[in-house]
Amino acid sequence: MTSTTIHPTELPVPRWAERTARAIPWLGLPVCLWRLPIGFGFLMGMDVPRMDLPLWASVGYVGTLSILSEVFALLCSCLVRRSGEVVPHWVPVLGGRNIRPYAVLVPATVAGLALTALTVDWVLAAFQLAGFSEVPYVNGWWRLLAAAVSGLFVFWGPLVLALAFAYYRRRCRVAR
């Protein structure tokens, strides 16, 4: 099944890809929300010394990191929308021009691989494998909550790679 009702693309987008692109920002949101109290000095159960940063610096860093995470998660929708094929008309100078598939595929694949590397790091730390360890927590409940929140985030990399492959199949393999 395919879905192209909202943002028609040159070729139909598989329904699973459409749903995946919609899910990715929701996977990153819990981690973004988890970070916000840390910016204000509440350590979310982590048993680590407090850093002596000015409030504006810690809130700015955590806030910027959270906003950028969600912006990049929302950009994943370009892999299933017309905006990943043609530059939107509102963009000065370039608006309306076709986007070469590899101009989308290369950054998507690099980002997917980088996020997948973070997934490997998370698995090694969460399960304390190969000498990796995670931040200590004051009790098991905080550790479980942290693992659940960050556990959703680790799906982002493999899902971006799957969307990039679907984009490749739709935009590149058809020409052959």
Secondary structure, 3 states (H helix, E strand, C coil): CECCCCCCCCCCCEHHHHHHHHHHHHHHHHHHHHHHHHHCCCCCCECCCCCCCCHHHHHHHHHHHHHHHHHHHHHHHHHCCHHHCECCCCCCCCCCCECCHHHHHHHHHHHHHHHHHHHHHHHHHHCCCCCCCCCCECCHHHHHHHHHHHHHHCCHHHHHHHHHHHHHHHHCHHHC
